[in-house]
Amino acid sequence: MTEDVELLDDLLRLCAAAGAEPEVRPSPPEDGDGDGWERAPMVLVGDDAAQRCRGAVRRRGVMIVGRGQDVPEIWRRAVEIGAEYVLRLPESESWLVDQLANAAEGVGRPALTVGVIGGRGGAGASTLACALAVTAAGAGRRTMLIDGDPLGGGIDVLLGGERAEGKRWPDFAHSRGRVGGGALEESLPELHGLRVLSWGRDDWVAIPPQAMRAVLAAARRLGGVVVVDLPRRFDESVAEALAQLDLGLLVVPGELRAVAAAKRIASMAGAALDDLRVVCRGPYAAGLDAPWVAQALELPLAGELPLDSGLSTAQDGGAPPGGSARGPMARFCTAFWEQALVEERSAGSAKGGAS
């Protein structure tokens, strides 16, 4: 709401950057015409129009925006109309774009974000990550699967979607600042009811930590479930991914060498991740079982991944890991999600009570 042409140009530019559709009005609503004022998720009032908003219905999400220096009376006007913030451009542009994008997308509960790491090479982490995503999507949850391992061959291959149209990681390598969650979701290939961000088939491209941060933050804002397949090496981009996980699963075969290798992985991942759990996979060497492996790693046991003799045959027939609801892999993943979502709700209730 403004009649300042230069300010309006700035605000329209910021709305476009945030993917927000503005409704422009020169003056506050008249009596009986407050629908737009009350319905909009956010109201930006130019400092030239603040005085004219006296008497408008009080509501949340009102901000006074101006260009240049503050004038003393603007703070008094902010109190009079119930504005929550007084912003000056261009200093506040980045923050305002974030708020506009939040308003456009809607801000609800962030996605439950789970990372999967192999305790050793060939542990089956990528297969488990795919199965977790497929079962979550099959249960009707909004799901995104993100391939965090550039040397893993592409997680879309496991889902049979290497030729599916959509963007891959190289398209986001230069992302900075904020990535729109809705735009990210729509741009990715859709496979088996979920969205997949994988690697291209061309030359290897490094993903800077800023791009990893922006993409994962956008995925989390969408809500639902995000599964990240992580590499066994650690760099700044992997550290960014670990920082945004709610919990991590370390897949460890029941072998002494695998446990020794997983100990090093657990030490590095645990430095950035508060909740790291073990998923054990048989068959086990003599004297080993799942509780022994978890105790040796000093990590809680998330469960024991059952042998799924039909997995390879199913994949050869085009079925993804976890695609058979009656298979052992799918049953394991379904039980995991049920428990994880109960824990998430309990944690949310505890925070709400504490606040």
Long-range contacts (C-beta under 8 A, 24 or more apart in sequence): 1-25, 1-26, 1-27, 1-28, 1-43, 1-44, 1-45, 1-46, 1-49, 1-53, 2-26, 2-44, 2-45, 2-46, 2-48, 2-49, 2-65, 3-27, 3-46, 3-48, 3-49, 4-46, 4-47, 4-48, 4-67, 6-67, 7-46, 7-47, 7-48, 7-65, 7-66, 7-67, 7-89, 8-46, 10-67, 10-89, 10-90, 10-93, 11-44, 11-46, 11-65, 14-93, 14-96, 14-97, 14-100, 15-100, 17-97, 17-100, 18-97, 18-98, 18-100, 18-101, 18-104, 18-178, 18-180, 19-101, 19-104, 19-105, 19-180, 19-182, 19-183, 20-100, 20-101, 20-103, 20-104, 21-104, 27-52, 28-52, 28-53, 28-55, 28-56, 29-56, 29-57, 41-103, 41-104, 41-106, 42-99, 42-100, 42-103, 45-81, 45-83, 47-71, 47-74, 47-77, 50-74, 50-77, 50-78, 50-81, 50-83, 51-77, 53-81, 54-80, 54-81, 56-81, 58-82, 60-84, 61-103, 63-87, 63-96, 63-99, 65-89, 65-92, 65-96, 94-177, 97-177, 97-178, 98-178, 101-178, 101-180, 102-221, 105-180, 105-181, 105-182, 105-221, 105-222, 107-221, 108-223, 109-223, 109-348, 110-220, 110-221, 110-223, 111-142, 111-144, 111-219, 111-220, 111-221, 111-222, 111-223, 111-224, 111-225, 111-226, 112-224, 112-225, 112-226, 112-246, 112-340, 112-341, 112-344, 113-216, 113-219, 113-220, 113-225, 113-226, 113-227, 113-228, 113-244, 113-245, 113-246, 114-225, 114-226, 114-227, 114-228, 114-245, 114-246, 114-247, 114-248, 114-249, 114-340, 115-148, 115-227, 115-228, 115-229, 115-230, 115-241, 115-242, 115-245, 115-247, 115-248, 115-249, 115-273, 116-227, 116-228, 116-229, 116-230, 116-248, 116-249, 116-251, 117-230, 117-231, 117-232, 117-248, 117-249, 117-250, 117-251, 117-265, 117-269, 118-232, 118-250, 118-251, 118-265, 119-250, 119-251, 119-252, 119-253, 119-258, 119-259, 119-261, 119-262, 119-265, 119-266, 120-232, 120-252, 120-253, 120-257, 120-258, 120-261, 120-262, 121-232, 123-251, 123-252, 123-253, 123-258, 123-281, 124-251, 124-253, 124-281, 124-305, 125-229, 125-230, 125-249, 125-251, 126-152, 126-155, 126-158, 126-229, 127-158, 127-311, 127-321, 127-329, 128-249, 128-251, 128-279, 128-305, 128-321, 128-329, 128-333, 129-155, 129-227, 129-228, 129-229, 130-155, 130-158, 130-159, 130-229, 130-320, 130-321, 130-322, 131-320, 131-321, 131-322, 131-329, 131-330, 131-332, 131-333, 132-227, 132-322, 132-333, 132-336, 132-337, 133-194, 133-196, 133-225, 133-227, 133-322, 134-159, 134-192, 134-193, 134-194, 134-320, 134-321, 134-322, 134-323, 134-330, 134-333, 135-322, 135-330, 135-333, 135-334, 135-337, 136-194, 136-224, 136-225, 136-227, 136-333, 136-337, 137-192, 137-193, 137-194, 138-192, 138-193, 138-322, 138-323, 138-325, 138-330, 139-334, 139-337, 141-224, 141-225, 141-337, 142-222, 142-223, 142-224, 142-225, 143-193, 143-194, 143-195, 143-224, 143-225, 143-226, 143-227, 144-185, 144-188, 144-194, 144-195, 144-196, 144-197, 144-219, 144-222, 144-224, 144-225, 144-226, 144-227, 145-194, 145-195, 145-196, 145-197, 145-226, 145-227, 145-229, 146-196, 146-197, 146-215, 146-216, 146-219, 146-226, 146-227, 146-228, 146-229, 147-196, 147-197, 147-198, 147-199, 147-229, 148-212, 148-228, 148-229, 148-230, 148-231, 148-237, 148-238, 148-241, 149-229, 149-230, 149-231, 150-199, 150-204, 150-205, 150-206, 150-207, 150-231, 151-204, 151-231, 152-199, 152-229, 152-231, 154-198, 154-199, 154-200, 154-201, 155-196, 155-198, 155-229, 156-189, 156-191, 156-196, 156-198, 157-198, 158-315, 158-320, 158-321, 159-191, 159-192, 159-196, 159-320, 160-191, 160-315, 160-318, 160-320, 161-189, 161-191, 161-196, 161-198, 162-201, 164-189, 164-190, 164-191, 164-196, 165-189, 166-190, 166-196, 167-197, 168-197, 168-198, 168-199, 168-200, 169-197, 169-198, 169-199, 169-200, 169-205, 169-207, 170-199, 170-200, 170-202, 170-205, 172-197, 172-207, 172-211, 172-214, 172-215, 173-205, 173-206, 173-207, 173-208, 173-211, 174-211, 175-210, 175-211, 175-214, 175-215, 176-210, 176-211, 176-214, 177-214, 178-214, 178-217, 178-218, 179-214, 179-215, 179-217, 179-218, 180-218, 181-218, 181-219, 181-221, 181-222, 182-222, 184-215, 184-218, 184-219, 184-222, 185-219, 185-222, 191-320, 192-320, 192-323, 206-237, 207-237, 208-236, 208-237, 209-236, 209-237, 209-239, 209-240, 211-237, 212-237, 212-240, 212-241, 213-240, 213-244, 216-240, 216-241, 216-244, 217-244, 220-244, 225-337, 230-269, 232-265, 234-268, 234-269, 239-272, 242-269, 242-272, 242-273, 243-272, 245-273, 245-275, 246-275, 246-344, 247-273, 247-275, 247-276, 247-277, 247-340, 248-273, 248-275, 248-276, 248-277, 249-276, 249-277, 249-278, 249-279, 249-302, 250-276, 250-277, 250-278, 250-279, 250-297, 250-299, 251-279, 251-281, 251-305, 252-278, 252-279, 252-280, 252-281, 252-293, 252-297, 253-280, 253-281, 253-282, 254-280, 254-281, 254-282, 254-283, 254-284, 254-285, 254-288, 254-289, 254-290, 254-293, 255-284, 255-285, 255-288, 256-285, 256-288, 259-288, 259-293, 259-296, 259-297, 262-297, 263-296, 263-297, 266-297, 266-298, 266-299, 270-299, 277-301, 277-302, 278-302, 279-303, 279-304, 279-305, 280-304, 280-305, 281-305, 282-306, 282-307, 283-307, 302-336, 303-332, 303-335, 303-336, 305-329, 305-332, 306-331, 306-332
